[in-house]
Amino acid sequence: MSNDSADGGADALTVLELLARQAPPGRFAELLDQARVAGRPEHELAALERAVHLATGVSCSLARREQREEGLAALLDTTRDLTLPYDLDGLLRVITRRAKRLLGLDLACVTLRGPHGGRLLHSAEGALTALDPAGCPTLFEGDGLGGLVHALGEPAWTEDYLDDARFAHSAAIDELVRAEGLRGVLAVPLRTGETTLGVLYGADRSTRRYTADEIALVAALADLAAVATEKAGLLDQTRAEVTELERDSSRARTRLTRMRYIGEAHSRIMNLILAGGDLRNVATAAGDALDGAVLVRDPGGRTLAQAGELPGLDEDAVAKASLDAHAGRRPVLTTRGAGSAGERGHEDDGGDQTWVAPVLAGSEDLGVLVVRAATPLTGEDERLLELAAQSVAFLLLMQRSTAVAEGPVRDELLDDLLAEPQHSPQQIAQRARRLGLDLRKPHVVVVARPEGGEQGRAVVWASSYAYRMSGLKTVHGGAIVLLLPGVDASAAAKAVSGELSPLLGHPVSVGAAGPGWSPDSVSRLYLEAMRCLDAMGALGGSGAAASVQDLGFLGLLLSDDHDVDGFIESAIGPVLDYDAERFTDLTRTLEAYFASGGSPTNAAEALHVHPNTVSRRLERIGELLGAEWQKPGHVLEVQLALRLQRTRDVLARQRADLRDARTTGTTASQSCERPGT
């Protein structure tokens, strides 16, 4: 072999050795420089340059192949990672981290299509600034390199983003790019079929030309990411639907449990009613079921039964809620103060609640159910409240039916008590005991006369009322007569008027008398109550309610027993007591004041005291008798009581003098008859 051939072979072998050792490109350049320095012939230098060029090409191919293999291996690892169950945000973080590592990028991020057409930044890896996806502005589809990708549906890249005029720039996006110091940017669409879900971005902080292999590698990653993103979105949606179904199932189970409890509570209340329980028992059962205090009121606002305490009850709010409840035929929650009741308002303190439920029988108002609940009532609880109100209405109707069924027997007993001559006291007492009455206990007689002659509804109501109050009822002389237990005839008259007037829609005249303590007193009290009723009509008091005691001296005249002591006590009793306790002369001052025609000066002269003394005594009398004691009606009663008191004193002194005279005469007679006198 010639020397030229030997040198050429040695050079080729050297190049092959460098290529086998995967020497860097600089070693090939050194080999060429050494050959030139050695003065090698031109044809040998040309052959060596040709060999170095081929070796460099092979080296680059091997490097690209190795890089491609590494990329494919990384892509395979990414594919394996994407099969794990991520939520959407976690998946996008994995994608950006893999993309950054895959091409050795400075920054990678993902944007997805927003609900209104914009693109929202969901994940970023490698950001230097506070690139927060939650605070990043919406990136519109027509802006930036991403807009170009959405328009073409293909990857796009730029060597220097801010200097590239191929796409429309956005001030917001440019500001982000400038803040991060980005230059080379690659954008690849996340596509599933014909739909672009978003864009995967890779960026460097120096200019960079992205090769076809790099773009293909990122595009493959984007395709995998698109499929995984779609599946993750479906998985999130499925999880949300499953969670909602679980919540619905839990709510349904809770509601079924509550409905079962409501049914059982309603059954307990109805069984209690059918077993003969009264309103008090029903109110207690309803309070236990609703975890609160319960108050049953009639249409006039009178309490029929109560279970538990309702301190600080706002009567104005309850009255307003009662109107709303009857208008809407549903329970209403009251509001504190005089405000209106809301549909589902809440108490100011967020705790205790006061509800008002109408007690209705068809269109008839039987009253209201007031409930103070310890905790807010749910929709099911409101249903239980409605059922409790219906149960109360049912019980009231049952009581009315019972009263109507027993009505003839009870009416006959009261008719016999009012009859003259009266029946045998033993027979009357026996009949009363069979009806659960004890006529030896205090009782009053109330006589009601509906104005306008409408008696049908009034009589039905009176039967139920008498049964409820453990009394008797009859119709006598064109008026409804009630015999009720109690000692306050005036309060009984007002209670009857308070219930009956709203029921009929017009005033009802009510007179009362009592109390009495025996069956014999019933007829007498009836006559007094009728006189009271007639007196009110004669005085223009139709539609009012009063007792004999309320009529003052007229009641004294109308009463059969002429209770003078009671009249004097009601008119000037406080003044008499004050004089007796403190040895004052308020009574004499009153008499002098009226005798002088209401002149304090003349009264002072008659009493031989200073006018200021009389004035002070009159002020004291006003404190004792009330501020209105000098009004005409009161003045007349005070004067009459003074006259009666003075007359009683004179008569008492006369009787005392007569007894003293008789005693003295008897003593003298006995002395004259002594022996030896």
NORJO-V977621 format. One record per residue. RES is the residue in one letter. PSI is psi in degrees with one decimal (* if undefined). NEAR is the number of other ideal C-beta (glycine too) atoms within 12 Angstrom. D_CENTER is the distance of its C-alpha to the mean C-alpha in Angstrom with 2 decimals. Layout:
<<RES/PSI/NEAR/D_CENTER> <RES/PSI/NEAR/D_CENTER>>
This chain:
<<M/137.0/9/111.01> <S/165.2/9/111.64> <N/-36.6/12/110.06> <D/-43.2/16/107.99> <S/-37.9/14/106.58> <A/-42.0/13/105.93> <D/-40.9/23/104.05> <G/-39.4/25/101.94> <G/-37.9/19/101.04> <A/-41.5/24/100.13> <D/-42.7/33/97.82> <A/-38.0/23/96.06> <L/-39.4/18/95.76> <T/-42.5/26/94.27> <V/-41.0/34/91.71> <L/-39.2/21/90.83> <E/-44.1/18/90.46> <L/-39.6/29/88.09> <L/-39.0/29/86.13> <A/-37.0/15/85.98> <R/1.2/15/84.75> <Q/47.4/18/82.06> <A/152.0/23/83.44> <P/159.2/17/81.63> <P/-24.7/21/82.99> <G/-31.3/14/84.71> <R/-34.5/23/87.17> <F/-38.5/34/88.45> <A/-36.8/21/88.99> <E/-39.4/19/90.94> <L/-40.7/34/93.15> <L/-42.0/30/94.09> <D/-39.9/17/94.82> <Q/-39.4/19/97.11> <A/-38.5/29/99.05> <R/-41.1/19/99.57> <V/-37.5/11/100.74> <A/-4.6/16/103.16> <G/35.3/11/104.78> <R/148.6/24/104.14> <P/159.2/17/105.66> <E/-41.7/13/103.63> <H/-30.7/16/103.49> <E/-40.2/27/102.16> <L/-39.1/24/99.56> <A/-40.6/18/98.51> <A/-39.2/25/98.27> <L/-41.6/35/96.25> <E/-39.4/24/93.86> <R/-42.7/20/93.43> <A/-42.8/30/92.66> <V/-39.9/34/90.18> <H/-43.6/21/88.44> <L/-40.2/20/88.14> <A/-39.5/34/86.95> <T/-40.3/27/84.34> <G/-43.6/18/83.07> <V/-40.2/23/82.97> <S/-42.3/27/81.15> <C/-38.7/21/78.53> <S/-43.2/16/78.13> <L/-38.3/19/77.73> <A/-42.2/20/75.14> <R/-39.2/20/73.19> <R/-42.8/15/73.42> <E/-41.1/16/72.28> <Q/-39.6/22/69.41> <R/-40.8/22/68.52> <E/-41.0/16/68.67> <E/-40.4/21/66.43> <G/-42.3/30/64.02> <L/-38.5/20/64.10> <A/-42.5/18/63.58> <A/-37.7/27/60.63> <L/-38.2/30/59.35> <L/-42.3/20/59.80> <D/-39.7/21/57.85> <T/-41.8/34/55.12> <T/-41.4/22/55.10> <R/-39.5/15/54.73> <D/-36.8/24/51.89> <L/-13.7/31/50.10> <T/-11.3/17/50.08> <L/154.3/17/47.72> <P/90.3/17/43.98> <Y/154.4/24/42.57> <D/173.5/24/39.43> <L/-47.2/31/40.22> <D/-42.6/23/40.13> <G/-39.3/22/42.20> <L/-44.1/36/44.69> <L/-33.0/40/45.23> <R/-39.7/28/45.92> <V/-41.9/34/48.59> <I/-47.6/48/50.13> <T/-37.7/41/50.47> <R/-42.2/29/51.90> <R/-41.0/38/54.44> <A/-41.0/44/55.43> <K/-41.4/32/56.12> <R/-30.8/27/58.25> <L/-43.5/40/60.00> <L/8.1/36/61.72> <G/41.8/24/61.56> <L/160.1/37/59.26> <D/-31.1/28/57.84> <L/142.5/38/54.43> <A/141.9/42/52.69> <C/164.0/44/49.38> <V/134.2/47/47.58> <T/142.3/44/45.69> <L/154.2/38/43.82> <R/130.4/31/43.04> <G/173.2/20/39.63> <P/-21.1/9/37.21> <H/24.3/10/38.56> <G/-19.8/15/42.24> <G/176.9/26/42.66> <R/133.8/40/43.66> <L/133.1/32/41.50> <L/123.5/37/43.12> <H/-29.8/37/41.87> <S/143.1/38/44.34> <A/138.6/38/47.20> <E/125.2/30/49.89> <G/12.7/28/52.37> <A/141.9/28/50.71> <L/-31.5/17/51.92> <T/177.8/18/49.26> <A/68.6/13/45.49> <L/80.7/29/45.38> <D/120.6/16/41.70> <P/-34.2/28/40.72> <A/-32.0/13/37.13> <G/-0.3/13/38.48> <C/137.1/28/41.51> <P/158.7/24/41.60> <T/131.5/23/41.71> <L/113.2/38/45.33> <F/148.6/24/46.17> <E/-27.8/30/48.39> <G/0.4/20/51.21> <D/149.6/29/51.67> <G/-175.4/40/53.79> <L/-31.6/46/55.69> <G/-35.2/47/52.69> <G/-39.4/28/52.84> <L/-39.9/32/56.46> <V/-42.9/39/55.64> <H/-36.1/35/52.98> <A/-41.4/21/55.50> <L/-26.6/19/58.40> <G/18.3/21/56.59> <E/162.7/20/59.09> <P/152.6/36/59.30> <A/149.3/32/60.33> <W/161.0/37/61.47> <T/140.7/33/62.79> <E/-34.4/22/65.17> <D/104.5/23/63.70> <Y/-51.5/39/60.28> <L/-22.6/28/60.33> <D/3.7/16/63.89> <D/125.0/24/63.40> <A/13.0/12/63.23> <R/-14.8/20/62.91> <F/161.8/28/59.17> <A/130.2/20/56.73> <H/146.9/26/55.47> <S/138.6/27/51.96> <A/-39.1/16/51.43> <A/-44.3/20/48.41> <I/-43.6/39/50.31> <D/-36.7/24/53.49> <E/-40.1/20/51.63> <L/-44.6/38/50.40> <V/-42.4/36/53.95> <R/-40.1/19/55.46> <A/-33.9/19/53.05> <E/-10.0/30/53.93> <G/32.5/22/57.66> <L/148.1/41/57.95> <R/-70.8/26/61.07> <G/128.3/33/61.83> <V/133.5/47/58.90> <L/132.4/45/58.76> <A/127.4/45/56.06> <V/133.3/46/55.84> <P/145.4/42/53.52> <L/105.2/44/51.19> <R/141.9/29/52.01> <T/107.5/22/51.21> <G/-125.5/13/53.43> <E/4.2/9/53.33> <T/130.9/18/49.94> <T/113.0/32/49.79> <L/-32.1/37/46.71> <G/-161.1/39/47.54> <V/135.8/50/50.35> <L/123.2/55/51.76> <Y/140.9/54/53.38> <G/140.6/46/56.08> <A/149.8/46/57.48> <D/155.3/31/60.17> <R/17.0/23/60.70> <S/162.8/18/64.30> <T/142.7/19/65.94> <R/134.8/25/66.27> <R/119.4/17/67.73> <Y/128.9/30/65.93> <T/166.6/21/68.31> <A/-37.4/15/67.98> <D/-41.4/24/67.53> <E/-42.3/30/64.69> <I/-41.2/28/63.00> <A/-38.8/25/63.51> <L/-45.0/38/62.13> <V/-35.4/46/58.94> <A/-40.3/35/58.67> <A/-41.3/30/58.89> <L/-39.3/45/56.17> <A/-38.0/43/54.04> <D/-44.8/29/54.60> <L/-41.8/35/53.52> <A/-37.2/47/50.52> <A/-45.2/34/49.54> <V/-45.3/26/49.63> <A/-37.1/36/47.75> <T/-43.2/43/45.17> <E/-42.5/27/44.59> <K/-38.8/24/44.31> <A/-39.4/33/41.98> <G/-43.1/29/39.76> <L/-38.4/18/39.82> <L/-42.9/21/39.19> <D/-42.5/22/36.17> <Q/-41.6/16/34.89> <T/-42.0/16/35.61> <R/-43.3/18/33.88> <A/-41.7/16/30.77> <E/-39.6/14/30.93> <V/-42.4/14/31.53> <T/-43.4/14/28.60> <E/-39.2/14/26.33> <L/-39.9/14/27.89> <E/-41.6/14/27.29> <R/-43.4/14/23.60> <D/-41.3/14/23.51> <S/-41.1/14/25.51> <S/-43.2/14/23.26> <R/-39.6/17/20.15> <A/-42.8/14/22.32> <R/-42.0/14/23.50> <T/-42.6/17/20.07> <R/-40.5/19/19.00> <L/-41.5/15/22.33> <T/-42.7/16/21.93> <R/-40.5/23/18.54> <M/-37.6/21/20.12> <R/-40.3/16/23.10> <Y/-40.7/24/21.13> <I/-43.3/29/19.43> <G/-42.3/19/22.95> <E/-41.1/19/24.42> <A/-42.4/30/21.90> <H/-39.0/30/22.56> <S/-40.1/19/26.25> <R/-42.3/26/26.21> <I/-43.8/38/24.72> <M/-40.1/24/27.28> <N/-36.0/17/30.08> <L/-41.9/28/29.25> <I/-45.7/29/29.58> <L/-24.1/16/32.77> <A/2.8/15/34.16> <G/14.1/13/34.01> <G/151.5/25/30.83> <D/-175.4/25/29.64> <L/-35.4/36/26.28> <R/-43.4/23/25.92> <N/-41.9/26/26.40> <V/-43.2/43/23.96> <A/-40.5/39/21.22> <T/-43.7/26/22.05> <A/-41.5/35/22.00> <A/-39.7/49/18.61> <G/-39.7/33/17.22> <D/-41.0/25/18.98> <A/-36.3/34/17.66> <L/-0.7/43/13.94> <D/57.1/25/14.57> <G/-178.5/33/13.74> <A/144.5/30/15.62> <V/138.4/44/16.52> <L/126.0/40/18.25> <V/122.8/42/20.43> <R/149.5/38/21.68> <D/176.4/35/24.44> <P/-25.0/32/24.69> <G/1.1/28/26.15> <G/3.6/24/23.29> <R/137.8/26/25.44> <T/122.3/24/24.02> <L/-34.0/35/25.59> <A/154.8/32/24.19> <Q/139.7/25/21.87> <A/112.0/32/20.98> <G/172.6/27/19.77> <E/142.7/15/19.09> <L/74.2/30/16.41> <P/147.2/11/17.74> <G/32.6/18/17.04> <L/124.5/26/15.59> <D/100.6/25/15.37> <E/-36.0/21/17.66> <D/-44.4/19/17.67> <A/-38.3/32/13.96> <V/-42.1/35/14.36> <A/-43.2/25/17.50> <K/-42.6/27/16.11> <A/-33.0/40/13.26> <S/-42.5/37/16.15> <L/-45.4/21/18.22> <D/-38.2/29/15.71> <A/-42.8/37/15.12> <H/-34.1/29/18.91> <A/-42.3/17/19.63> <G/-7.4/20/17.52> <R/45.0/20/18.25> <R/159.3/25/14.79> <P/145.8/40/11.73> <V/137.3/39/9.60> <L/126.2/37/6.41> <T/162.0/41/8.35> <T/151.1/28/8.75> <R/149.4/26/11.22> <G/-158.7/17/14.78> <A/12.0/15/16.28> <G/167.6/18/14.20> <S/156.8/20/13.29> <A/134.5/36/10.26> <G/170.5/20/8.90> <E/-51.4/17/9.03> <R/50.3/19/5.71> <G/179.7/24/4.75> <H/152.1/22/3.19> <E/155.8/28/5.68> <D/-36.5/17/9.02> <D/-1.5/13/9.91> <G/4.0/11/7.31> <G/-100.5/14/8.18> <D/141.9/29/8.27> <Q/143.1/39/5.91> <T/118.2/46/8.20> <W/149.3/46/8.67> <V/121.7/45/12.02> <A/134.7/47/14.12> <P/139.8/36/17.61> <V/105.0/43/20.64> <L/147.5/29/23.16> <A/93.4/26/26.67> <G/-121.8/12/27.66> <S/0.8/9/27.46> <E/131.6/21/27.75> <D/115.6/29/24.99> <L/-5.1/38/25.10> <G/-158.3/38/22.18> <V/158.6/42/18.49> <L/116.2/52/16.56> <V/124.1/49/14.18> <V/126.3/47/12.16> <R/103.6/35/10.87> <A/140.8/36/9.50> <A/-27.5/22/10.70> <T/155.8/17/8.66> <P/138.9/23/5.51> <L/137.9/34/7.08> <T/178.9/23/9.10> <G/-37.3/20/11.11> <E/-37.4/25/13.75> <D/-38.0/33/11.82> <E/-36.9/29/11.00> <R/-41.1/26/14.73> <L/-37.3/41/15.63> <L/-42.0/44/13.92> <E/-42.4/33/16.07> <L/-37.2/34/19.03> <A/-40.7/48/18.70> <A/-39.6/44/18.80> <Q/-37.5/31/21.78> <S/-41.2/39/23.41> <V/-43.0/46/23.24> <A/-41.3/34/24.76> <F/-42.6/27/27.38> <L/-41.3/40/28.28> <L/-38.6/38/28.66> <L/-38.2/23/30.89> <M/-43.1/28/32.87> <Q/-39.2/34/33.41> <R/-42.2/28/34.53> <S/-40.8/18/36.85> <T/-41.6/23/38.25> <A/-40.3/31/38.79> <V/-39.3/23/40.54> <A/-40.0/16/42.63> <E/-3.4/24/43.70> <G/-50.1/28/43.96> <P/-41.9/18/47.73> <V/-43.8/25/48.53> <R/-39.0/35/46.28> <D/-41.2/31/47.55> <E/-38.7/24/51.10> <L/-45.2/36/50.59> <L/-36.9/41/49.29> <D/-40.7/28/52.08> <D/-33.9/30/54.59> <L/-30.2/41/53.19> <L/-12.5/36/53.68> <A/154.1/19/57.11> <E/127.8/14/60.40> <P/158.6/11/62.24> <Q/156.9/24/59.61> <H/178.8/23/59.86> <S/129.8/14/60.78> <P/-37.4/20/58.37> <Q/-42.9/12/58.59> <Q/-42.3/17/57.69> <I/-45.3/31/54.76> <A/-38.8/23/53.40> <Q/-43.9/18/53.81> <R/-38.5/25/51.94> <A/-39.2/33/49.10> <R/-37.0/16/48.79> <R/-29.6/16/48.54> <L/6.5/30/45.50> <G/27.0/20/43.95> <L/145.9/31/44.90> <D/100.4/20/46.77> <L/-1.9/36/48.40> <R/-12.2/20/49.76> <K/156.5/23/46.32> <P/140.7/22/45.36> <H/159.6/39/44.30> <V/158.7/43/44.00> <V/129.8/50/44.93> <V/131.3/55/42.75> <V/123.7/49/44.27> <A/135.4/51/42.16> <R/100.9/42/43.80> <P/127.7/33/41.64> <E/132.7/26/42.96> <G/-6.0/18/44.24> <G/8.4/13/45.38> <E/106.3/22/42.34> <Q/-16.4/21/42.48> <G/-59.2/16/41.40> <R/-34.2/25/37.63> <A/-39.2/37/38.21> <V/-41.8/31/40.46> <V/-43.3/27/38.05> <W/-42.6/39/35.28> <A/-37.4/45/37.78> <S/-46.1/34/38.69> <S/-40.6/39/35.12> <Y/-45.1/40/34.54> <A/-40.0/42/37.81> <Y/-43.0/33/37.09> <R/-35.7/34/33.65> <M/6.8/32/35.23> <S/45.5/25/38.26> <G/-161.0/41/40.62> <L/158.6/46/43.04> <K/145.6/45/43.21> <T/171.0/35/46.05> <V/122.7/28/47.24> <H/128.4/32/50.26> <G/32.2/19/52.09> <G/7.8/19/49.66> <A/156.9/35/46.70> <I/126.7/45/44.03> <V/129.5/43/44.91> <L/132.1/52/42.49> <L/113.2/49/43.64> <L/144.4/44/40.69> <P/144.8/30/40.65> <G/171.8/31/40.19> <V/-10.7/20/42.12> <D/97.3/22/40.37> <A/-37.7/41/41.65> <S/-45.4/31/40.01> <A/-38.0/25/36.47> <A/-41.1/42/37.23> <A/-44.0/42/38.39> <K/-36.5/29/35.30> <A/-42.6/34/32.99> <V/-44.4/50/35.01> <S/-38.6/42/34.98> <G/-29.8/24/31.23> <E/-42.1/37/30.62> <L/-36.9/41/33.62> <S/-48.7/31/33.62> <P/-33.5/26/30.20> <L/-43.2/31/31.23> <L/-18.2/31/34.53> <G/11.1/16/33.34> <H/162.6/20/36.17> <P/152.6/24/37.39> <V/126.7/41/38.99> <S/129.5/40/41.75> <V/126.7/48/41.39> <G/150.6/53/44.04> <A/157.4/49/44.08> <A/156.4/48/46.55> <G/179.7/43/46.76> <P/164.0/35/46.46> <G/161.1/33/49.15> <W/17.3/20/50.09> <S/159.5/23/52.36> <P/-30.8/35/52.79> <D/-23.1/24/55.58> <S/-10.8/30/53.27> <V/-47.1/44/51.11> <S/-38.7/30/53.65> <R/-42.9/28/54.27> <L/-35.5/44/50.60> <Y/-44.5/42/50.31> <L/-40.6/29/53.20> <E/-42.8/40/51.72> <A/-38.7/53/48.34> <M/-40.8/34/50.23> <R/-39.9/30/52.26> <C/-44.0/47/49.09> <L/-43.1/46/47.67> <D/-37.8/26/50.98> <A/-39.9/31/51.23> <M/-39.2/36/47.84> <G/-42.1/22/49.00> <A/-30.3/16/52.31> <L/8.1/20/50.62> <G/25.1/10/48.35> <G/28.6/25/45.23> <S/138.5/24/44.34> <G/-1.1/24/40.66> <A/171.7/29/40.28> <A/127.1/36/39.70> <A/163.2/39/42.01> <S/174.3/44/44.14> <V/-39.2/45/47.77> <Q/-31.0/35/46.84> <D/-19.6/35/44.79> <L/5.4/36/48.00> <G/-130.6/32/49.90> <F/-24.1/32/53.68> <L/-37.2/28/53.28> <G/-33.8/35/51.52> <L/-38.1/31/54.47> <L/-34.9/20/56.82> <L/-22.8/35/54.78> <S/144.2/31/54.36> <D/-30.7/24/57.03> <D/-4.1/22/57.15> <H/68.4/17/57.29> <D/78.4/25/55.21> <V/-42.7/23/56.98> <D/-43.4/19/55.73> <G/-38.6/22/52.12> <F/-45.3/32/52.66> <I/-42.1/32/54.40> <E/-42.3/20/51.71> <S/-29.8/31/48.90> <A/-50.5/37/50.91> <I/16.3/36/52.64> <G/-46.0/22/51.80> <P/-35.2/26/50.22> <V/-43.0/37/53.42> <L/-42.5/32/55.72> <D/-39.8/17/53.86> <Y/-43.9/23/53.96> <D/-40.7/24/57.75> <A/-34.8/14/58.35> <E/-33.9/12/56.51> <R/4.0/15/57.85> <F/44.9/9/61.16> <T/178.7/22/60.29> <D/40.8/27/61.52> <L/-37.2/36/58.37> <T/-47.5/36/59.52> <R/-35.3/27/62.98> <T/-42.9/35/61.38> <L/-45.9/41/59.29> <E/-42.9/27/62.44> <A/-36.1/30/64.44> <Y/-46.4/37/61.71> <F/-36.5/30/61.63> <A/-29.3/20/65.45> <S/11.9/21/65.84> <G/26.7/13/63.72> <G/24.3/19/60.71> <S/115.8/18/62.75> <P/-33.5/29/61.97> <T/-49.1/21/65.40> <N/-36.1/18/67.39> <A/-36.9/30/65.40> <A/-38.9/23/66.30> <E/-41.0/18/69.98> <A/-31.4/22/69.88> <L/-7.4/26/68.28> <H/43.5/14/70.50> <V/171.0/23/67.60> <H/144.2/15/66.36> <P/-33.5/23/64.02> <N/-33.2/13/61.40> <T/-42.3/24/61.40> <V/-42.3/31/60.64> <S/-42.8/20/57.83> <R/-38.6/20/56.24> <R/-39.6/33/56.61> <L/-36.5/31/54.97> <E/-41.9/19/52.01> <R/-40.2/24/51.73> <I/-39.7/37/51.96> <G/-37.2/23/49.08> <E/-34.0/16/46.95> <L/-40.8/28/47.88> <L/-12.1/31/47.63> <G/157.7/18/44.88> <A/-20.7/12/45.07> <E/18.9/13/45.90> <W/-20.7/30/48.88> <Q/4.8/23/51.41> <K/153.6/14/49.97> <P/-49.8/13/52.47> <G/-43.3/19/50.85> <H/-39.2/23/50.27> <V/-42.3/25/53.71> <L/-43.1/19/55.37> <E/-38.3/33/53.68> <V/-43.4/40/54.55> <Q/-43.2/27/58.17> <L/-40.7/27/58.47> <A/-39.1/36/57.09> <L/-43.0/33/59.60> <R/-44.9/25/62.43> <L/-42.0/28/61.46> <Q/-42.8/29/61.15> <R/-43.8/23/64.54> <T/-43.2/16/66.14> <R/-39.8/19/64.85> <D/-43.6/19/66.28> <V/-45.4/14/69.66> <L/-37.5/15/69.82> <A/-39.8/14/68.92> <R/-38.7/14/71.72> <Q/-43.4/14/74.16> <R/-36.2/14/73.41> <A/-41.6/14/73.83> <D/-40.2/14/77.15> <L/-40.7/14/78.36> <R/-38.4/14/77.61> <D/-40.9/14/79.41> <A/-41.1/14/82.42> <R/-38.0/14/82.63> <T/-41.9/14/82.47> <T/-43.3/14/85.23> <G/-40.5/14/87.47> <T/-38.9/14/87.20> <T/-42.5/14/88.15> <A/-40.4/14/91.21> <S/-40.1/13/92.41> <Q/-33.8/12/92.24> <S/-37.1/13/94.31> <C/-27.8/12/97.04> <E/2.8/11/97.45> <R/145.4/10/98.18> <P/138.4/6/101.75> <G/8.6/6/104.33> <T/*/9/102.57>>
